[in-house]
Amino acid sequence: MNHRDAPRTRKPLKGHLMTYVVAVLAIAVGVAAVVAGGADDSPGLQLMGVVLVIGAIAVGVRTALRSR
């Protein structure tokens, strides 16, 4: 059986919604970390914030693409 012929299993909408909520919260925490790191002149905290924001965006995009 070809992977294109296989029936798709879909997550319930609640699962996708929860993923988006967690991604938005992670972006908010990441932005706060970047701002706090900038105020405190802490490059490590800024880097962690940027990594958190990029990771959350990647998870949100992956979830959106897989839900189609």
N, C-alpha and C positions, 0 to 999 in steps of 0.2 A: 504494500500500500504506500503510495506516494504521500509525502508530508502535505502536499496541497489538497489531497483527497480526504485527509483525516478531518474529522469534525473538530471544530474549535471549542475549547472549553473556556468559558468566560468567568471571570471573577464577578462576584456580585458588586453592584455599584457602591455599596458601603465600603468594600475593600479599597477601591480606587479613591474614593473620597477621603478615606483615612490617610492614604499615602500622600495625597495632595496637601492635606492639613499638616501633616508632619513635615513635608517639604517646605511649606510656607513658614512654619515655626522655626525650622532650621535656618532658613534664609534670614529671618528676623534676628535670631541669636547671632548669626554670622556677621550681619551688618552692625549689630551692637558691639561685637567683639572688635571689629575693625575701627569703629569710632572710639571705643574705650582705649584700644591700643594706640591710636593716634594721639589721644589726649595725654596718655601716660608715656609716650615715646617708647613703646614696646613693640619692636618689630615681630617678635614671636607671636604675640597675641593677634597682631594684624594678619600674619600669615595663616594662623589657625582659622581666623574668621573668613579669610578669602577661600581657603580650602573647604570650609564648611558650606559656604555659599555656592561654590562651583559644584560640590558634591550633591547638594540639594537640588540644584537646577538640573543636573544630569539625571537624578532619580525621577524628577517630575517629567522630564522629556521622555525618558525611557518608558515610564508608565503610560504617558499619553500615546506614544507610538504603539505600544503593545496592546492597548485597549481598543484600537481600531479594528 
